């Protein structure tokens, strides 16, 4: 049994607090949780926001990656923006990702996909000797010789060649975008918080998220 972890000064009972945590870990929306538990929507949103904040802080500490690493970039935001064209058009947010096969995914909001932005991230988190898999974006051609680098060129209709693919990371992008849609629009100022929550859920998809979140909560109180 866990000791009491309800926030100091909270008016909710320990039982209600744990029910909110359970609903959050099951990925219920704030609206559905409020209806299910017969609570005020603002109360639920407050706790959900606090949980996301704890997760975001926890994910600031990242371990180095080694082995087979997939890298890719993706664009989040409106499907169409009037008068704008291209992948990064209009109000889209650019996210760069690294996925260690058999391990975690890391996400980074970036201003662009140019060499000075992307390559230093890879160099910081990828241990020399790792194998990097990427698409044909020109930026990746400038990776240092410290890595083995394989390219799958989507522009030529290539999507997988034995181990040469970025299917796992593309699977994460699909999961993240599908999950974001259920919130029916996320304010750009809060996008990173929701992105990091999605990263956390993906990395702990086989684990007991309720137990993990309770432990994180106890660390912060």
N, C-alpha and C positions, 0 to 999 in steps of 0.2 A: 504493500500500500504506500501511496505517496503521502508525504506530509501535506498540510494545507498549503496551497499555492495561490489562493485568491489574493488579488492586489489589496494592499493596505487601503482602508477607507472605502472599499467597494461595498455597495449595498446588497449585491446579489449574494445568495447563499452559495456555499461551496458546491453544492449539487448543480445549481444552475450554471455556475462558472465552468464546471467540467463538461456540462452539456454543450456549452458554447464552443469549448475547445474541440469536442468531438465533431460537432457540425462543421467547424472550420477545417479540420483534418480530413473530413469526408468531402470537402470542397463544395459545400452548400453555399449559395449566395447569402448575403446579409438579409435580403428580403425573405427568402425561404426559411432561414433560421429564426427570424423574428416571429414568423407565423407559426412555425412548428413549436417553439418554446413559449409562445404567448408573451413575448418581450417587446419593448419599444425598439423600433428599427434603429434609432440613433444610438441606443445602448449597445446593440449588437455591432453596429459599424465601428463604435469606439474600440471595442475589444478586438475586432478583426484588424483594425488599423494598428493596434498595439502589437498583435501577433506578427503582422507583416514587418513592422519595424524591428522586432527582435530578430526575425529571420534575415532581414537585410544587413543588420550589423554582424550577425554570425558569418554571413557569406563574404565579408570583407577579408577574412583570413582564408587564403587559398594555398594549397600545396602545389609544388611543382609537378608537372606532368612528364611521364616517361613511357616510351613504348610506341604504340600506334596512335597517332593523334589526327583527328579530322578537323579541318578549319573551313569556315564558310562565313558568308555575310548574308543577312536577310533584312527585308524592309517591312516595317510595321506601320499601319495607318490606313487612311482612306484608300479604297480600291481605285477610285477615280477622283482627280482634282481638276476642276474646270480650268482650261487654259494651260495645263501642265502635262508633261509627258515624261516617260522614262521611269526606271525603277526607283530612283530616289526623288521622284517628283513631289512638289508641293510640301505637304505637312508630314510626310513619312519620316519615321525614325529609323536610323540605320543601326543595326545590332550586329556585332561581330561575335562569333562563337568558336570555342575550342572544345572538342569532345575527346576524352581519353577512352579508347575502346576498352570496354570492361570496367570503366570507372565513371567519373563525373563529367558533366558539361559545365563550362564557364561562359558567361555572357557579359558583353561590354557594349554600352551605348557609345557610339563613335560619331564624330562629325562628318567623316568621309571614309573611303576605303583606299586611301593613298598610302604609299610606302611609309612615310614618316609616322603614320597613325597605326597601321596594322603590324608591320614587321617588329617594332619594339615590344608589342604585347606578346607575340609568339616567342621572341628571343628571351623574354623575362620568364615565361611560364613553361616553356618546353626545354627539357634537359637535353644538352648536346648528345647526339647519337640516336635520338628519337626518329621515327619515320612519320613524315607529314604527308597527309593526303589532302588535296585541294581541288577546286575547279580551275578553269582556265583563266581566272582573273590575273591580269598582268602583274599586279602587286606581288603575287606569290613567287614570281620568277626571281625576286631579289632576296629570297631567303638565303642565309649564309650556308656555306658547305658543311656546317656542323650537323646538318640533318640529311637523311635520305628523303628525297622529295618526289612524290608521284602525283601526276596531274590527270584528272578525268575531265575531258573537254566536252561540256554539255552542248556547246555551240556546234559541235560536229556530230551530235546525236549519241555521244558516249555517256553512259550512266553507271555502268559497273563492269569491271574487268577483273574477275576473281577478287582479290583483296583490295584492288584499287577502286575505291568508291568513297563517297561521303554520305552514304545512305542513313547511317545512324544519326548524324547531325541534322540531316534534312528531315528525319523523323521527329526530332525534337522541335524543329521549326513548325512542322505541321501541328504537333500537339500544342505548342505555345499559342499559335494563332487561333486554333479552334477553341482553346480555353478562354482566351481574351474576349472572344466574341460574345460569350454568355453575359459579360458585364455591360453590354450594350453601350459601349463608348467609355473610354478611360481618359480622364484629363491628362494632358501631356506632362504636367508637373508630377503626376503620381504614377506615370507609366513604369519608371524604373523599379518602384516598389513592387508592382504587380509582376514585372518581369523576373525579379529576384525570387519572388514567391514561387513562380512557375519553375524556375531553375531548381529551387529547393525541393519542390514536389517531385520533379523528374528524377533528381539524384537520390531521393529516398523512396522511390516508387515501390520497392520491395520490402521496405522497413515499416516499423510501427511509428507512423508520424505523430500520433498522439503522445506516445512516450517520449519521443525526441523533443517535441514542442514543450512538454511539461518540464523536461530537464533544462531546456533553454530558458524557460520562464523563471525557473528557480535560480539560475545563474544571474539573472538580471534583477532580482528582487532581494 
